[in-house]
Amino acid sequence: MEVGKFADLIVLDKNFMQVPEDELGRNQVLMTLVGGKVVWAKAPFVGQVAVIAGQ
């Protein structure tokens, strides 16, 4: 990532680099960003960020 660039990313509840391979499918998505904007969020992030609906 670079300053001034937009990012598409997800925030997971666990560090996927440290989770055993057979448990990777159990990671939960907590937040999704598209083009640098939050498009979906789950607790604990919901209410703390403005979610852009319909995008």
C-alpha distance matrix in Angstrom:
0.0 3.8 7.0 9.0 7.0 8.2 7.2 10.1 10.6 13.7 14.9 17.7 20.8 20.7 18.6 18.9 18.6 21.8 23.8 26.6 26.2 29.1 27.6 24.2 25.7 26.5 23.0 22.9 20.1 19.9 17.5 15.8 13.4 13.5 12.1 10.8 14.4 16.3 18.8 20.4 20.9 23.5 25.1 24.0 21.5 23.9 25.5 22.8 20.4 21.6 21.5 21.6 24.7 25.4 22.0
3.8 0.0 3.8 6.2 5.6 8.3 9.0 12.5 13.6 16.8 17.9 21.0 23.9 24.0 21.9 22.5 22.2 25.2 27.3 30.3 29.9 32.9 31.2 27.9 29.4 30.1 26.5 26.1 23.2 22.7 20.0 18.3 15.4 15.3 13.0 11.5 15.2 17.7 20.4 22.4 23.0 25.8 27.2 26.1 23.2 25.6 26.7 23.8 21.3 22.2 22.6 22.6 25.8 26.7 23.3
7.0 3.8 0.0 3.8 5.6 8.5 10.2 13.9 15.2 18.1 18.9 22.3 25.0 25.5 23.8 24.8 24.7 27.6 29.6 32.8 32.7 35.4 33.5 30.2 31.6 31.9 28.3 27.4 24.3 23.3 20.4 19.0 15.7 15.8 13.2 11.1 14.5 17.1 20.2 22.4 22.9 25.8 27.0 25.7 22.7 24.8 25.4 22.4 19.9 20.7 21.6 21.6 25.1 26.3 23.1
9.0 6.2 3.8 0.0 3.8 6.7 9.7 13.4 15.4 18.6 20.0 23.5 26.4 27.4 25.9 26.7 27.0 30.0 31.7 34.8 34.4 37.0 35.0 31.6 32.5 33.0 29.4 28.3 24.9 23.9 20.6 18.7 15.1 14.4 11.3 9.8 12.9 16.2 18.9 21.6 22.7 25.9 27.5 26.4 23.1 24.7 25.2 22.4 19.6 19.6 20.4 19.8 23.2 24.1 20.9
7.0 5.6 5.6 3.8 0.0 3.8 6.6 10.2 12.6 16.1 18.0 21.4 24.6 25.5 24.0 24.3 24.7 27.9 29.4 32.3 31.6 34.2 32.4 28.8 29.7 30.5 27.0 26.0 22.6 22.0 18.7 16.4 12.9 11.7 8.6 8.0 11.6 14.8 17.1 19.8 21.2 24.4 26.4 25.7 22.4 23.9 24.9 22.5 19.4 19.4 19.4 18.6 21.8 22.3 18.9
8.2 8.3 8.5 6.7 3.8 0.0 3.8 7.0 9.8 13.3 15.5 19.0 22.3 23.6 22.6 22.7 23.7 26.8 27.9 30.8 29.9 32.2 30.3 26.7 27.1 27.9 24.5 23.2 19.6 19.1 15.6 13.0 9.4 8.0 4.9 4.6 8.2 11.4 13.4 16.2 17.9 21.3 23.5 23.1 19.7 21.0 22.2 20.1 16.8 16.6 16.1 15.2 18.2 18.7 15.2
7.2 9.0 10.2 9.7 6.6 3.8 0.0 3.8 6.2 9.7 12.2 15.5 19.0 20.1 19.1 19.0 20.1 23.3 24.2 27.0 26.2 28.4 26.5 22.9 23.4 24.2 20.8 19.7 16.2 16.1 12.9 10.2 7.0 6.3 5.1 4.6 8.1 10.2 12.1 14.2 15.7 18.8 21.2 20.9 17.7 19.3 21.1 19.1 16.1 16.3 15.4 15.0 17.7 18.2 14.8
10.1 12.5 13.9 13.4 10.2 7.0 3.8 0.0 3.8 7.2 10.5 13.5 17.1 18.4 17.8 17.2 18.9 22.0 22.4 25.0 23.9 25.8 23.9 20.3 20.3 21.3 18.1 17.0 13.5 13.9 10.8 7.6 5.2 4.3 5.5 6.2 8.3 9.3 10.1 11.9 13.8 16.8 19.5 19.7 16.8 18.1 20.4 18.9 16.0 16.1 14.4 14.0 16.1 16.2 12.8
10.6 13.6 15.2 15.4 12.6 9.8 6.2 3.8 0.0 3.8 6.9 9.8 13.5 14.6 14.1 13.7 15.6 18.5 18.8 21.7 20.8 22.7 20.6 17.1 17.4 18.0 14.7 13.7 10.4 10.9 8.4 6.0 5.2 6.7 8.8 8.2 9.7 9.4 10.5 11.0 12.0 14.5 17.0 17.0 14.6 16.4 19.1 17.5 15.1 16.0 14.4 14.9 16.9 17.5 14.6
13.7 16.8 18.1 18.6 16.1 13.3 9.7 7.2 3.8 0.0 3.8 6.4 10.0 11.6 11.8 11.6 14.2 16.6 16.4 19.4 18.8 20.3 17.8 14.5 14.6 14.7 11.3 10.0 6.6 7.4 5.6 4.5 6.2 8.8 11.7 10.8 11.2 9.5 10.2 9.5 9.7 11.4 13.9 14.1 12.2 14.1 17.2 16.0 14.2 15.6 13.7 15.0 16.6 17.6 15.3
14.9 17.9 18.9 20.0 18.0 15.5 12.2 10.5 6.9 3.8 0.0 3.8 6.9 8.8 9.5 10.4 13.1 14.8 14.8 18.1 18.3 19.7 16.8 14.0 14.5 13.8 10.0 8.6 5.9 5.4 5.1 6.5 8.5 11.8 14.5 12.7 12.8 10.6 12.0 10.4 9.2 10.0 11.6 11.3 10.0 12.6 15.7 14.2 13.2 15.4 14.2 16.3 18.1 19.7 17.8
17.7 21.0 22.3 23.5 21.4 19.0 15.5 13.5 9.8 6.4 3.8 0.0 3.8 5.5 7.1 7.8 11.1 12.2 11.5 14.8 15.2 16.3 13.2 10.7 11.3 10.2 6.4 5.6 4.6 5.5 7.3 9.2 11.9 15.0 17.9 16.4 16.4 14.0 14.8 12.5 10.9 10.5 11.7 11.6 11.5 14.1 17.5 16.4 16.0 18.4 17.0 19.2 20.5 21.9 20.4
20.8 23.9 25.0 26.4 24.6 22.3 19.0 17.1 13.5 10.0 6.9 3.8 0.0 3.8 7.1 8.8 12.0 11.9 10.9 14.2 15.4 16.1 12.5 11.1 11.8 9.6 6.2 5.5 6.5 6.3 9.4 12.2 15.0 18.4 21.2 19.5 19.2 16.4 17.2 14.4 12.0 10.4 10.4 10.2 11.3 14.0 17.3 16.4 16.9 19.6 18.5 21.3 22.4 24.2 23.1
20.7 24.0 25.5 27.4 25.5 23.6 20.1 18.4 14.6 11.6 8.8 5.5 3.8 0.0 3.8 5.9 8.7 8.1 7.4 11.0 12.6 13.8 10.4 9.2 11.1 9.3 6.2 7.7 9.2 9.9 12.5 14.7 17.3 20.4 23.0 21.3 21.6 19.2 20.2 17.7 15.6 14.2 14.2 13.7 14.8 17.7 20.9 19.7 20.1 22.9 21.9 24.5 25.7 27.3 25.9
18.6 21.9 23.8 25.9 24.0 22.6 19.1 17.8 14.1 11.8 9.5 7.1 7.1 3.8 0.0 3.8 5.4 5.6 6.5 10.2 11.8 13.9 11.3 9.6 12.4 11.5 8.6 10.6 11.4 12.3 14.1 15.7 17.6 20.5 22.7 21.0 21.9 20.1 21.4 19.5 17.7 17.0 17.2 16.4 17.0 20.2 23.2 21.5 21.6 24.4 23.5 25.8 27.4 28.8 26.9
18.9 22.5 24.8 26.7 24.3 22.7 19.0 17.2 13.7 11.6 10.4 7.8 8.8 5.9 3.8 0.0 3.8 5.4 5.2 8.3 8.7 11.2 9.1 6.7 9.7 10.0 7.5 10.3 11.2 13.2 14.9 15.7 17.8 20.1 22.5 21.4 22.5 20.8 21.6 19.8 18.6 18.1 19.0 18.7 19.0 21.8 25.1 23.8 23.4 25.8 24.4 26.3 27.6 28.5 26.5
18.6 22.2 24.7 27.0 24.7 23.7 20.1 18.9 15.6 14.2 13.1 11.1 12.0 8.7 5.4 3.8 0.0 3.8 5.9 8.3 9.1 12.3 11.2 9.2 12.7 13.3 11.2 14.1 14.8 16.6 17.9 18.6 20.1 22.2 24.2 23.1 24.6 23.3 24.4 22.9 21.9 21.5 22.2 21.6 21.9 24.9 28.0 26.3 26.0 28.4 27.3 29.1 30.6 31.5 29.3
21.8 25.2 27.6 30.0 27.9 26.8 23.3 22.0 18.5 16.6 14.8 12.2 11.9 8.1 5.6 5.4 3.8 0.0 3.8 6.5 8.8 11.5 10.1 9.5 13.1 12.9 11.3 14.4 16.0 17.5 19.4 20.7 22.6 25.1 27.2 25.8 27.1 25.4 26.5 24.6 23.1 22.1 22.3 21.5 22.5 25.6 28.6 27.0 27.2 29.9 29.0 31.1 32.6 33.7 31.7
23.8 27.3 29.6 31.7 29.4 27.9 24.2 22.4 18.8 16.4 14.8 11.5 10.9 7.4 6.5 5.2 5.9 3.8 0.0 3.8 6.3 8.2 6.3 6.3 9.9 9.5 8.7 12.2 14.4 16.4 18.8 20.2 22.6 25.0 27.6 26.5 27.3 25.3 25.9 23.7 22.1 20.8 21.1 20.9 22.1 24.8 28.1 27.0 27.2 29.8 28.5 30.6 31.6 32.6 30.9
26.6 30.3 32.8 34.8 32.3 30.8 27.0 25.0 21.7 19.4 18.1 14.8 14.2 11.0 10.2 8.3 8.3 6.5 3.8 0.0 3.8 5.6 5.4 6.7 10.1 10.4 10.9 14.6 17.1 19.5 22.0 23.1 25.6 27.8 30.4 29.6 30.4 28.4 28.8 26.5 25.2 23.8 24.3 24.2 25.5 28.1 31.5 30.5 30.7 33.1 31.6 33.5 34.3 35.0 33.4
26.2 29.9 32.7 34.4 31.6 29.9 26.2 23.9 20.8 18.8 18.3 15.2 15.4 12.6 11.8 8.7 9.1 8.8 6.3 3.8 0.0 3.8 5.4 5.4 8.4 10.2 10.9 14.7 16.9 19.8 21.9 22.5 24.9 26.7 29.3 29.0 29.9 28.1 28.0 26.0 25.2 24.2 25.2 25.5 26.4 28.7 32.2 31.4 31.2 33.3 31.4 33.0 33.5 33.8 32.0
29.1 32.9 35.4 37.0 34.2 32.2 28.4 25.8 22.7 20.3 19.7 16.3 16.1 13.8 13.9 11.2 12.3 11.5 8.2 5.6 3.8 0.0 3.8 5.8 7.4 8.8 10.9 14.5 17.2 20.2 22.7 23.5 26.3 28.1 31.0 30.8 31.3 29.2 28.8 26.4 25.5 24.1 25.1 25.7 26.9 28.9 32.5 32.1 32.1 34.1 32.0 33.6 33.8 34.0 32.6
27.6 31.2 33.5 35.0 32.4 30.3 26.5 23.9 20.6 17.8 16.8 13.2 12.5 10.4 11.3 9.1 11.2 10.1 6.3 5.4 5.4 3.8 0.0 3.8 5.5 5.5 7.5 11.1 14.1 16.9 19.6 20.8 23.8 26.0 29.0 28.5 28.8 26.4 26.1 23.4 22.3 20.6 21.4 22.0 23.3 25.3 28.9 28.6 28.7 30.8 28.9 30.8 31.1 31.6 30.4
24.2 27.9 30.2 31.6 28.8 26.7 22.9 20.3 17.1 14.5 14.0 10.7 11.1 9.2 9.6 6.7 9.2 9.5 6.3 6.7 5.4 5.8 3.8 0.0 3.8 5.4 5.8 9.4 11.7 14.8 17.0 17.7 20.5 22.5 25.5 25.1 25.6 23.4 23.1 20.8 20.1 18.9 20.2 20.8 21.6 23.6 27.2 26.8 26.4 28.4 26.3 28.0 28.4 28.8 27.3
25.7 29.4 31.6 32.5 29.7 27.1 23.4 20.3 17.4 14.6 14.5 11.3 11.8 11.1 12.4 9.7 12.7 13.1 9.9 10.1 8.4 7.4 5.5 3.8 0.0 3.8 5.6 8.3 10.7 14.2 16.4 17.0 20.2 21.9 25.2 25.2 25.2 22.8 21.9 19.4 18.9 17.7 19.3 20.5 21.2 22.7 26.4 26.4 26.0 27.6 25.2 26.7 26.6 26.8 25.6
26.5 30.1 31.9 33.0 30.5 27.9 24.2 21.3 18.0 14.7 13.8 10.2 9.6 9.3 11.5 10.0 13.3 12.9 9.5 10.4 10.2 8.8 5.5 5.4 3.8 0.0 3.8 6.3 9.7 12.5 15.5 16.9 20.3 22.6 25.9 25.4 25.1 22.3 21.7 18.7 17.6 15.7 16.7 17.8 19.1 20.6 24.3 24.4 24.5 26.4 24.2 26.2 26.2 26.8 26.0
23.0 26.5 28.3 29.4 27.0 24.5 20.8 18.1 14.7 11.3 10.0 6.4 6.2 6.2 8.6 7.5 11.2 11.3 8.7 10.9 10.9 10.9 7.5 5.8 5.6 3.8 0.0 3.8 6.7 9.4 12.2 13.8 17.0 19.6 22.8 22.0 21.8 19.2 18.9 16.2 14.8 13.3 14.5 15.2 16.2 18.0 21.7 21.4 21.3 23.4 21.5 23.5 23.9 24.9 23.7
22.9 26.1 27.4 28.3 26.0 23.2 19.7 17.0 13.7 10.0 8.6 5.6 5.5 7.7 10.6 10.3 14.1 14.4 12.2 14.6 14.7 14.5 11.1 9.4 8.3 6.3 3.8 0.0 3.8 6.2 9.3 11.3 14.9 17.6 21.0 20.2 19.4 16.4 16.0 12.8 11.3 9.6 11.1 12.2 13.1 14.5 18.2 18.3 18.2 20.1 18.1 20.3 20.6 21.7 20.9
20.1 23.2 24.3 24.9 22.6 19.6 16.2 13.5 10.4 6.6 5.9 4.6 6.5 9.2 11.4 11.2 14.8 16.0 14.4 17.1 16.9 17.2 14.1 11.7 10.7 9.7 6.7 3.8 0.0 3.8 5.9 7.5 11.1 13.9 17.3 16.5 15.6 12.7 12.3 9.5 8.4 7.9 10.2 11.3 11.0 12.4 16.1 16.0 15.3 17.0 14.8 16.8 17.4 18.5 17.4
19.9 22.7 23.3 23.9 22.0 19.1 16.1 13.9 10.9 7.4 5.4 5.5 6.3 9.9 12.3 13.2 16.6 17.5 16.4 19.5 19.8 20.2 16.9 14.8 14.2 12.5 9.4 6.2 3.8 0.0 3.8 7.2 10.4 13.8 17.0 15.5 14.2 10.9 11.2 8.2 5.8 5.0 6.9 7.7 7.2 9.0 12.6 12.3 12.0 14.1 12.5 15.1 16.1 18.0 17.2
17.5 20.0 20.4 20.6 18.7 15.6 12.9 10.8 8.4 5.6 5.1 7.3 9.4 12.5 14.1 14.9 17.9 19.4 18.8 22.0 21.9 22.7 19.6 17.0 16.4 15.5 12.2 9.3 5.9 3.8 0.0 3.8 6.7 10.2 13.3 11.8 10.4 7.2 7.9 5.6 4.3 6.2 8.8 9.4 7.2 8.6 11.9 11.3 9.8 11.4 9.6 12.0 13.4 15.3 14.0
15.8 18.3 19.0 18.7 16.4 13.0 10.2 7.6 6.0 4.5 6.5 9.2 12.2 14.7 15.7 15.7 18.6 20.7 20.2 23.1 22.5 23.5 20.8 17.7 17.0 16.9 13.8 11.3 7.5 7.2 3.8 0.0 3.8 6.7 10.1 9.4 8.3 5.9 5.9 5.2 6.5 9.3 12.4 13.1 10.5 11.3 14.3 13.7 11.3 11.9 9.6 10.7 12.1 13.3 11.3
13.4 15.4 15.7 15.1 12.9 9.4 7.0 5.2 5.2 6.2 8.5 11.9 15.0 17.3 17.6 17.8 20.1 22.6 22.6 25.6 24.9 26.3 23.8 20.5 20.2 20.3 17.0 14.9 11.1 10.4 6.7 3.8 0.0 3.8 6.6 5.6 5.1 4.3 5.6 7.2 8.9 12.2 15.0 15.3 12.1 13.0 15.3 14.1 11.1 11.2 9.4 9.7 12.0 13.1 10.5
13.5 15.3 15.8 14.4 11.7 8.0 6.3 4.3 6.7 8.8 11.8 15.0 18.4 20.4 20.5 20.1 22.2 25.1 25.0 27.8 26.7 28.1 26.0 22.5 21.9 22.6 19.6 17.6 13.9 13.8 10.2 6.7 3.8 0.0 3.8 5.3 5.4 6.5 6.6 9.3 11.9 15.4 18.4 18.9 15.7 16.1 18.2 17.2 13.9 13.1 11.0 9.9 12.0 12.1 8.7
12.1 13.0 13.2 11.3 8.6 4.9 5.1 5.5 8.8 11.7 14.5 17.9 21.2 23.0 22.7 22.5 24.2 27.2 27.6 30.4 29.3 31.0 29.0 25.5 25.2 25.9 22.8 21.0 17.3 17.0 13.3 10.1 6.6 3.8 0.0 3.8 5.5 8.4 9.3 12.5 14.9 18.5 21.3 21.5 18.0 18.5 20.1 18.7 15.2 14.2 12.8 11.3 13.8 13.9 10.4
10.8 11.5 11.1 9.8 8.0 4.6 4.6 6.2 8.2 10.8 12.7 16.4 19.5 21.3 21.0 21.4 23.1 25.8 26.5 29.6 29.0 30.8 28.5 25.1 25.2 25.4 22.0 20.2 16.5 15.5 11.8 9.4 5.6 5.3 3.8 0.0 3.8 6.8 9.2 12.0 13.5 17.0 19.3 19.0 15.5 16.5 17.7 15.9 12.5 12.2 11.6 11.1 14.3 15.3 12.2
14.4 15.2 14.5 12.9 11.6 8.2 8.1 8.3 9.7 11.2 12.8 16.4 19.2 21.6 21.9 22.5 24.6 27.1 27.3 30.4 29.9 31.3 28.8 25.6 25.2 25.1 21.8 19.4 15.6 14.2 10.4 8.3 5.1 5.4 5.5 3.8 0.0 3.8 6.2 9.2 11.0 14.7 17.1 17.1 13.4 13.6 14.7 13.4 9.7 8.7 7.9 7.3 10.7 12.2 9.7
16.3 17.7 17.1 16.2 14.8 11.4 10.2 9.3 9.4 9.5 10.6 14.0 16.4 19.2 20.1 20.8 23.3 25.4 25.3 28.4 28.1 29.2 26.4 23.4 22.8 22.3 19.2 16.4 12.7 10.9 7.2 5.9 4.3 6.5 8.4 6.8 3.8 0.0 3.8 5.8 7.2 10.9 13.4 13.7 10.1 10.1 11.7 10.9 7.4 6.9 5.3 6.3 9.2 11.3 9.5
18.8 20.4 20.2 18.9 17.1 13.4 12.1 10.1 10.5 10.2 12.0 14.8 17.2 20.2 21.4 21.6 24.4 26.5 25.9 28.8 28.0 28.8 26.1 23.1 21.9 21.7 18.9 16.0 12.3 11.2 7.9 5.9 5.6 6.6 9.3 9.2 6.2 3.8 0.0 3.8 7.0 10.7 13.8 14.9 11.7 10.8 12.8 13.0 9.8 8.5 5.3 5.0 6.5 8.1 6.5
20.4 22.4 22.4 21.6 19.8 16.2 14.2 11.9 11.0 9.5 10.4 12.5 14.4 17.7 19.5 19.8 22.9 24.6 23.7 26.5 26.0 26.4 23.4 20.8 19.4 18.7 16.2 12.8 9.5 8.2 5.6 5.2 7.2 9.3 12.5 12.0 9.2 5.8 3.8 0.0 3.8 7.1 10.5 12.1 9.4 8.4 11.2 11.9 9.6 9.2 6.0 7.5 8.0 9.9 9.4
20.9 23.0 22.9 22.7 21.2 17.9 15.7 13.8 12.0 9.7 9.2 10.9 12.0 15.6 17.7 18.6 21.9 23.1 22.1 25.2 25.2 25.5 22.3 20.1 18.9 17.6 14.8 11.3 8.4 5.8 4.3 6.5 8.9 11.9 14.9 13.5 11.0 7.2 7.0 3.8 0.0 3.8 6.9 8.3 5.8 5.2 8.6 9.2 8.0 9.0 7.0 9.9 10.8 13.3 13.0
23.5 25.8 25.8 25.9 24.4 21.3 18.8 16.8 14.5 11.4 10.0 10.5 10.4 14.2 17.0 18.1 21.5 22.1 20.8 23.8 24.2 24.1 20.6 18.9 17.7 15.7 13.3 9.6 7.9 5.0 6.2 9.3 12.2 15.4 18.5 17.0 14.7 10.9 10.7 7.1 3.8 0.0 3.8 6.1 5.6 5.2 8.9 10.1 10.2 11.8 10.2 13.3 13.7 16.1 16.3
25.1 27.2 27.0 27.5 26.4 23.5 21.2 19.5 17.0 13.9 11.6 11.7 10.4 14.2 17.2 19.0 22.2 22.3 21.1 24.3 25.2 25.1 21.4 20.2 19.3 16.7 14.5 11.1 10.2 6.9 8.8 12.4 15.0 18.4 21.3 19.3 17.1 13.4 13.8 10.5 6.9 3.8 0.0 3.0 4.8 5.1 8.1 9.0 10.6 12.9 12.4 15.9 16.6 19.3 19.7
24.0 26.1 25.7 26.4 25.7 23.1 20.9 19.7 17.0 14.1 11.3 11.6 10.2 13.7 16.4 18.7 21.6 21.5 20.9 24.2 25.5 25.7 22.0 20.8 20.5 17.8 15.2 12.2 11.3 7.7 9.4 13.1 15.3 18.9 21.5 19.0 17.1 13.7 14.9 12.1 8.3 6.1 3.0 0.0 3.8 5.9 8.0 7.8 10.0 13.0 13.2 16.9 18.1 21.1 21.1
21.5 23.2 22.7 23.1 22.4 19.7 17.7 16.8 14.6 12.2 10.0 11.5 11.3 14.8 17.0 19.0 21.9 22.5 22.1 25.5 26.4 26.9 23.3 21.6 21.2 19.1 16.2 13.1 11.0 7.2 7.2 10.5 12.1 15.7 18.0 15.5 13.4 10.1 11.7 9.4 5.8 5.6 4.8 3.8 0.0 3.8 6.2 5.3 6.4 9.5 9.8 13.4 15.2 18.2 18.0
23.9 25.6 24.8 24.7 23.9 21.0 19.3 18.1 16.4 14.1 12.6 14.1 14.0 17.7 20.2 21.8 24.9 25.6 24.8 28.1 28.7 28.9 25.3 23.6 22.7 20.6 18.0 14.5 12.4 9.0 8.6 11.3 13.0 16.1 18.5 16.5 13.6 10.1 10.8 8.4 5.2 5.2 5.1 5.9 3.8 0.0 3.8 5.4 6.2 8.0 7.9 11.6 12.7 16.0 16.4
25.5 26.7 25.4 25.2 24.9 22.2 21.1 20.4 19.1 17.2 15.7 17.5 17.3 20.9 23.2 25.1 28.0 28.6 28.1 31.5 32.2 32.5 28.9 27.2 26.4 24.3 21.7 18.2 16.1 12.6 11.9 14.3 15.3 18.2 20.1 17.7 14.7 11.7 12.8 11.2 8.6 8.9 8.1 8.0 6.2 3.8 0.0 3.8 5.6 7.2 8.6 12.2 13.6 17.2 18.0
22.8 23.8 22.4 22.4 22.5 20.1 19.1 18.9 17.5 16.0 14.2 16.4 16.4 19.7 21.5 23.8 26.3 27.0 27.0 30.5 31.4 32.1 28.6 26.8 26.4 24.4 21.4 18.3 16.0 12.3 11.3 13.7 14.1 17.2 18.7 15.9 13.4 10.9 13.0 11.9 9.2 10.1 9.0 7.8 5.3 5.4 3.8 0.0 3.8 7.0 9.2 12.8 15.1 18.6 18.7
20.4 21.3 19.9 19.6 19.4 16.8 16.1 16.0 15.1 14.2 13.2 16.0 16.9 20.1 21.6 23.4 26.0 27.2 27.2 30.7 31.2 32.1 28.7 26.4 26.0 24.5 21.3 18.2 15.3 12.0 9.8 11.3 11.1 13.9 15.2 12.5 9.7 7.4 9.8 9.6 8.0 10.2 10.6 10.0 6.4 6.2 5.6 3.8 0.0 3.8 6.1 9.5 12.2 15.7 15.3
21.6 22.2 20.7 19.6 19.4 16.6 16.3 16.1 16.0 15.6 15.4 18.4 19.6 22.9 24.4 25.8 28.4 29.9 29.8 33.1 33.3 34.1 30.8 28.4 27.6 26.4 23.4 20.1 17.0 14.1 11.4 11.9 11.2 13.1 14.2 12.2 8.7 6.9 8.5 9.2 9.0 11.8 12.9 13.0 9.5 8.0 7.2 7.0 3.8 0.0 3.8 6.4 9.2 12.8 12.8
21.5 22.6 21.6 20.4 19.4 16.1 15.4 14.4 14.4 13.7 14.2 17.0 18.5 21.9 23.5 24.4 27.3 29.0 28.5 31.6 31.4 32.0 28.9 26.3 25.2 24.2 21.5 18.1 14.8 12.5 9.6 9.6 9.4 11.0 12.8 11.6 7.9 5.3 5.3 6.0 7.0 10.2 12.4 13.2 9.8 7.9 8.6 9.2 6.1 3.8 0.0 3.8 6.1 9.5 9.6
21.6 22.6 21.6 19.8 18.6 15.2 15.0 14.0 14.9 15.0 16.3 19.2 21.3 24.5 25.8 26.3 29.1 31.1 30.6 33.5 33.0 33.6 30.8 28.0 26.7 26.2 23.5 20.3 16.8 15.1 12.0 10.7 9.7 9.9 11.3 11.1 7.3 6.3 5.0 7.5 9.9 13.3 15.9 16.9 13.4 11.6 12.2 12.8 9.5 6.4 3.8 0.0 3.8 6.7 6.5
24.7 25.8 25.1 23.2 21.8 18.2 17.7 16.1 16.9 16.6 18.1 20.5 22.4 25.7 27.4 27.6 30.6 32.6 31.6 34.3 33.5 33.8 31.1 28.4 26.6 26.2 23.9 20.6 17.4 16.1 13.4 12.1 12.0 12.0 13.8 14.3 10.7 9.2 6.5 8.0 10.8 13.7 16.6 18.1 15.2 12.7 13.6 15.1 12.2 9.2 6.1 3.8 0.0 3.8 5.7
25.4 26.7 26.3 24.1 22.3 18.7 18.2 16.2 17.5 17.6 19.7 21.9 24.2 27.3 28.8 28.5 31.5 33.7 32.6 35.0 33.8 34.0 31.6 28.8 26.8 26.8 24.9 21.7 18.5 18.0 15.3 13.3 13.1 12.1 13.9 15.3 12.2 11.3 8.1 9.9 13.3 16.1 19.3 21.1 18.2 16.0 17.2 18.6 15.7 12.8 9.5 6.7 3.8 0.0 3.8
22.0 23.3 23.1 20.9 18.9 15.2 14.8 12.8 14.6 15.3 17.8 20.4 23.1 25.9 26.9 26.5 29.3 31.7 30.9 33.4 32.0 32.6 30.4 27.3 25.6 26.0 23.7 20.9 17.4 17.2 14.0 11.3 10.5 8.7 10.4 12.2 9.7 9.5 6.5 9.4 13.0 16.3 19.7 21.1 18.0 16.4 18.0 18.7 15.3 12.8 9.6 6.5 5.7 3.8 0.0
